[in-house]
Amino acid sequence: MSILINKTTRLIVQGITGRDGRFHTQKMKAYGTNIVGGTSPGKGGTSVEGIPIFNTMYEAVEQTKANTSIIFVPARFAADAMMEAADAGIQLIICISEGVPTLDVVKAYHYINSKGAMLIGPNCPGLMSPEESLTGILPGQIFKKGNIGVISRSGTLTYEIVYHLTNKGLGQSTAIGMGGDPVVGLYFCELLKMFQGDPETEAIVLIGEIGGNAEEQAAEYIKKHVSKPVVGFIAGQAAPVGKQMGHAGAIISSGSGTAQEKISALEAAGVKVAKEPSEIPEMLIERLCNK
């Protein structure tokens, strides 16, 4: 089983005629994702890869009954695209666009919540449910269907750790790249709840990084609500205070948000934390054998 996306997902690509939108539409379609339409203002009535294009999300949802959208538009238009999707009735919005101003995201996030929809991203690689649906920019060939849930703040680390899992025969139920900006949509606690409730996810990999307190909040949630084995990894263990490392949200300030604080919190909640990504498969196997 998977969470959030599966074979029944009906996907609209917002920005389908742009360079990135067109390229990743081809990749997602080749994987088998059910793409039912795309949007590009002024290009309604045309098509890309045999996929119909609409001028607005209202038209797209009305004619295709889409329930999910993925956004490949320039940063300055991303908030409007997110809100338009929610207003049209889309239930899951995945924003790939990077460089979206934080205040724009805050505005869009609250609007999306008011509509009862969910947001992944922005500045994220999207989601993958192997053999079900690829909605994002993740490399489909490294994934394998299985029972390990993956939640990550880092796209690149998601790929590396999934590669190690697959090579050890550990398939994935769903892998989610949440994004590394200071404000994003669904985060560790919400996704942990979903994986805990998924009967076919047997264990969870949590990939965090320096900055903020999301991992500490996740540790508290795990301690109280998660009975499944959780293995973690925290990036940025050698990062100096005050230095941004990669993502906009990955910055230690005044001694808070350090890797060691996050590792200590997770270990106190019973999470095994790897020192290197390559250690995760063996740690998972040990935890699963000792359940």
Buried (B, 14 or more C-beta within 10 A) or exposed (E): EBBBBBEEBBBBBBBBBBEBBBEBBBBBBEBEBBBBBBBBEEBBEBEBBEBBBBBEBBBBBEEBEBBBBBBBBEBEBBBEBBBBBBBBBBBBBBBBBBEBEEEBBEBBBEBBEEBEBBBBBBBBBBBBBBBBBBBBBBBBEBBBEBBBBBBBBBBEBBBBBBBBBBEBEBBBBBBBBBBBBBBBBBBBBEBBBBBBEBEEBBBBBBBBBBBBBBBBBBBBBBBEEBEBBBBBBBBBBEBEEEEBBBBBBBBBEEEEBBBEBBBBBBEEBEBBBBEEBBBBBBBBBEBBEEE
